[in-house]
């Protein structure tokens, strides 16, 4: 689906005489990188030169790692952070030129190291060049990055997911045909209108034969499952997180929703706090109970296919796995789902 409105806001800012700054915010897979890439192409047609810095968990521990292409290969000390900041800033200013017609695209700015985040903030504050940064939300980000929109230095553009009607339009366009209402609903429920997840679910369903066309109507003939590439995407989302955080997510995948008091007894409470901060888990009030569940259905679909049944002592809903041992207080916890149903989310499976 088109992001014409968001693109129009970016191009309008770039047409102003002064450098502009934008932060694209949204969950993983909603199209932040795609929009930034298209904006860079449009900026080039407006006479801008463009540059890109890509942050990641791998570069988060490396000072100015995303800006390594802007630094000389020799003649500087990796420990001289102030010197690195100055050199990177000078290199970008030189590329921007006197007219400052440079668009710097910073992808996954939530992973910027402190020095790189300070550099981006400094460039925006000084109006050295135009900046288009993307940030995954919800989740933590360096303070200089969040300050960009909090202090009014950059315009924040939130990218939302598709509704059911938009999902239906996308499916009809991609499949070039009518899609059964129940199939649209199921794909929307699992993808939650996330463009990346919907694409992978659709490819997997067509390739496996679960989604097929009969009499001009596409419909699911088999249960919808997470394909291998989607499992890999979820695994990548969890990589690098603390073991206690991953344990909380895996437990919820096995039997969500769970009551927070019970969850904190059988896992590390710090893991639940971090999982919520990372946008992987939602904690809601259900009457007098405080319940935790996965923030996106895809996490559960993918993890339930990747977690070994043997790790749960023969039952897919037994936790914790014997290899990890019980958490403090777990012996006093009784979960009805531990002995029974194989379907997460059934009333008999809830810990509360």
C-alpha positions in Angstrom: 0.0 0.0 0.0 1.1 3.5 -0.7 2.9 5.8 1.8 2.2 8.9 -0.3 1.2 11.0 2.7 4.4 10.2 4.6 6.5 10.7 1.5 4.8 14.0 0.8 5.7 15.3 4.3 9.4 14.3 3.8 9.7 15.9 0.4 8.0 19.1 1.5 10.6 19.4 4.2 13.5 18.7 1.8 12.2 21.5 -0.5 12.7 24.1 2.2 15.9 26.2 2.0 17.1 24.9 5.4 18.0 21.3 6.1 15.2 19.1 7.5 15.2 16.2 9.9 12.7 13.4 10.2 12.4 10.3 12.4 10.4 7.4 11.0 9.0 5.4 13.9 7.2 2.1 13.9 7.4 -1.6 14.7 9.7 -4.0 12.8 8.4 -4.8 9.3 6.0 -1.8 8.7 8.2 -0.4 5.9 10.5 2.2 7.6 13.6 1.1 5.6 11.6 0.9 2.3 10.2 4.4 2.8 13.6 5.8 3.7 15.1 4.2 0.6 12.4 5.7 -1.6 12.8 9.1 0.0 16.5 9.0 -0.7 15.8 8.3 -4.4 13.4 11.2 -4.5 15.9 13.4 -2.8 18.5 12.6 -5.4 16.1 13.7 -8.1 15.7 17.0 -6.2 19.5 17.5 -6.4 20.6 16.1 -3.1 23.5 13.8 -2.6 22.8 11.0 -0.2 24.6 8.9 2.4 23.6 6.1 4.6 24.6 4.8 8.0 23.2 1.4 9.1 23.2 0.6 12.8 22.7 -2.9 14.2 23.2 -4.9 17.4 26.5 -6.0 16.0 27.8 -2.4 15.7 26.2 -1.2 18.9 29.4 -1.9 20.9 31.7 -0.4 18.3 32.3 3.4 18.7 31.1 5.1 15.5 30.7 1.7 13.8 27.8 2.8 11.5 29.9 5.8 10.4 33.0 3.8 9.7 32.8 4.6 5.9 33.2 8.3 6.8 36.4 7.7 8.8 39.9 7.5 7.4 41.4 4.0 7.3 44.4 5.1 9.3 45.7 8.1 11.3 43.3 8.0 14.2 43.0 6.2 17.5 39.9 4.0 18.1 40.0 5.2 21.7 39.9 8.9 20.9 36.1 9.2 20.8 36.1 13.0 20.7 38.5 12.8 17.7 36.4 10.3 16.0 33.3 12.5 16.5 35.1 15.4 15.0 36.5 13.4 12.0 33.1 11.9 11.2 31.4 15.3 11.5 33.9 17.0 9.3 33.6 14.2 6.7 29.8 14.6 6.5 30.1 18.4 6.4 32.5 18.1 3.5 30.2 15.8 1.7 27.2 18.2 2.4 29.1 21.1 0.8 28.2 24.8 1.3 24.6 24.3 0.1 24.1 21.5 2.7 22.2 19.5 0.2 23.0 16.1 1.7 20.4 13.7 3.0 21.9 11.3 5.6 19.7 8.2 6.1 20.3 6.5 9.4 18.7 3.0 9.6 17.8 1.3 12.9 18.9 4.3 14.9 17.8 2.5 18.1 21.0 0.5 17.8 23.4 3.5 17.5 26.3 3.6 20.0 26.6 6.7 22.2 29.1 8.4 20.0 27.1 7.8 16.8 23.9 9.0 18.5 25.6 12.1 19.6 26.9 12.7 16.1 23.4 12.5 14.6 22.0 14.8 17.2 24.8 17.3 16.6 24.3 17.3 12.8 20.6 17.9 13.2 21.1 20.6 15.9 23.6 22.5 13.7 21.6 22.1 10.6 24.6 20.6 8.9 22.6 18.4 6.5 19.2 16.9 6.2 18.7 13.7 8.3 16.2 10.8 7.9 16.4 8.3 10.8 14.4 5.2 11.4 13.6 3.9 14.9 11.9 0.7 15.9 9.1 1.3 18.4 8.2 0.4 21.0 11.6 -0.2 22.5 14.6 1.7 24.0 16.7 4.1 21.9 19.7 6.3 22.8 18.7 9.5 24.6 20.2 11.8 21.8 18.0 10.0 19.3 14.7 10.4 21.3 15.7 14.0 22.0 15.5 14.7 18.2 11.6 14.6 18.3 11.2 15.4 22.0 13.1 18.7 21.6 11.4 19.5 18.4 14.6 19.2 16.3 13.1 16.6 14.0 9.6 15.7 12.8 8.5 12.3 13.9 6.5 10.3 11.4 4.7 7.3 12.9 4.2 4.4 10.4 1.2 2.3 11.4 0.1 -1.2 10.3 -2.6 -2.0 7.8 -6.2 -2.5 8.8 -8.2 -5.5 7.6 -9.6 -3.6 4.6 -6.1 -2.6 3.5 -4.8 -6.1 4.1 -7.6 -7.4 1.8 -6.7 -4.9 -0.9 -3.0 -6.0 -0.7 -3.9 -9.7 -0.9 -6.2 -9.2 -3.8 -3.6 -7.2 -5.7 -0.8 -9.7 -5.0 -2.8 -12.8 -5.8 -4.7 -11.1 -8.7 -8.0 -12.4 -7.6 -10.7 -12.4 -4.9 -9.7 -13.7 -1.5 -12.3 -15.3 0.9 -13.3 -13.2 3.8 -12.3 -15.8 6.3 -8.8 -16.1 4.8 -8.4 -12.3 4.8 -9.4 -12.3 8.5 -7.0 -15.1 9.4 -4.0 -13.5 7.6 -4.8 -10.1 9.1 -5.2 -11.6 12.6 -1.8 -13.3 12.5 0.1 -10.6 10.7 -1.7 -7.7 12.5 -1.3 -5.7 9.2 2.5 -5.9 9.4 3.7 -5.7 5.8 6.8 -7.9 6.3 5.0 -10.6 8.3 2.1 -10.6 5.8 4.4 -11.1 2.9 6.2 -14.0 4.5 3.0 -15.6 5.6 1.6 -15.3 2.1 4.6 -16.7 0.4 4.8 -19.6 2.8 1.1 -20.4 2.5 1.2 -20.4 -1.3 4.4 -22.4 -1.5 3.1 -25.0 1.0 -0.3 -25.3 -0.8 -2.2 -24.1 2.3 -3.5 -21.2 0.3 -4.9 -22.0 -3.1 -7.3 -20.8 -5.7 -10.5 -22.6 -6.6 -13.2 -21.2 -8.8 -11.6 -17.8 -8.8 -11.5 -17.5 -5.0 -8.3 -17.8 -2.9 -8.8 -19.5 0.4 -6.9 -21.3 3.1 -7.3 -25.1 2.7 -4.9 -26.0 5.6 -3.9 -24.4 8.9 -1.8 -21.3 8.6 1.7 -21.9 9.9 4.9 -19.8 10.2 7.2 -20.5 7.2 11.0 -21.0 7.7 11.9 -17.4 6.7 9.4 -16.0 9.3 10.9 -18.3 12.0 14.3 -16.9 11.1 13.1 -13.3 11.3 11.7 -13.9 14.8 14.9 -15.7 15.8 16.9 -12.6 14.6 14.6 -10.4 16.6 15.5 -12.3 19.8 19.2 -12.7 19.1 21.4 -10.7 21.4 18.8 -10.4 24.1 19.5 -11.5 27.6 18.7 -15.2 28.3 16.1 -14.3 31.0 14.3 -12.1 28.4 14.2 -14.8 25.8 13.0 -17.3 28.5 9.9 -15.0 29.2 9.1 -14.8 25.5 9.4 -18.6 24.9 7.3 -19.3 28.0 4.5 -17.0 26.7 4.7 -18.6 23.3 4.0 -22.0 25.0 1.0 -20.8 27.0 -0.1 -17.2 26.7 -1.7 -15.4 28.4 -0.1 -15.8 31.8 -0.7 -14.0 35.1 2.2 -11.7 35.9 2.6 -12.9 39.5 3.0 -16.5 38.3 5.3 -15.4 35.4 7.5 -13.6 37.8 7.8 -16.6 40.1 8.9 -19.0 37.3 11.1 -16.5 35.4 13.4 -13.6 36.3 11.3 -10.5 36.8 14.0 -8.5 35.1 13.4 -10.6 32.0 9.7 -9.6 31.9 10.6 -6.0 32.4 13.1 -6.1 29.5 10.8 -8.0 27.2 8.1 -5.4 27.8 10.6 -2.6 27.2 11.7 -4.3 23.9 8.2 -4.4 22.7 8.0 -8.2 22.7 5.5 -8.5 25.5 2.4 -6.6 26.5 1.1 -6.4 30.1 -2.6 -5.6 30.5 -5.1 -5.4 33.2 -7.9 -8.0 32.9 -10.3 -7.2 35.6 -8.4 -7.7 38.8 -5.7 -9.7 37.1 -2.5 -8.5 35.5 -1.9 -10.6 32.4 1.1 -10.9 30.1 1.0 -11.9 26.5 3.2 -11.7 23.4 3.0 -8.3 21.7 2.5 -9.9 18.2 0.8 -13.2 17.2 3.7 -14.0 14.8 6.1 -14.4 17.7 4.0 -17.2 19.1 3.4 -18.8 15.8 7.1 -18.9 14.9 8.4 -19.9 18.3 6.0 -22.7 18.8 7.4 -24.2 15.6 11.1 -23.7 16.6 11.0 -24.8 20.2 11.7 -28.5 20.6 9.0 -30.6 22.2 11.6 -32.6 24.0 12.8 -29.5 25.8 9.5 -29.5 27.7 9.7 -33.0 29.0 7.5 -34.5 26.3 4.7 -32.0 26.7 4.9 -28.8 24.6 3.4 -26.8 27.5 5.6 -27.9 30.4 7.9 -25.2 31.7 10.6 -24.7 32.7 12.6 -27.2 30.6 14.5 -29.6 32.7 17.8 -28.3 31.3 17.1 -24.9 32.7 15.9 -26.1 36.1 13.1 -24.5 38.1 13.2 -20.8 38.9 12.9 -19.7 42.5 9.3 -20.2 43.7 8.4 -22.4 40.7 7.7 -25.4 42.9 4.9 -23.5 44.6 3.3 -22.6 41.2 0.6 -24.7 39.7 -0.3 -24.2 36.1 -3.4 -25.9 34.8 -2.1 -26.0 31.3 1.0 -28.0 32.4 -0.9 -31.3 32.3 -3.5 -30.9 29.7 -4.4 -29.1 26.5 -2.0 -28.7 23.6 -3.6 -25.4 22.5 -2.3 -22.2 24.0 -4.9 -19.7 25.0 -7.6 -22.1 26.0 -9.2 -21.2 29.4 -7.8 -24.4 31.0 -4.3 -23.4 29.9 -4.1 -20.0 31.6 -1.9 -19.3 34.6 -3.4 -16.5 36.7 
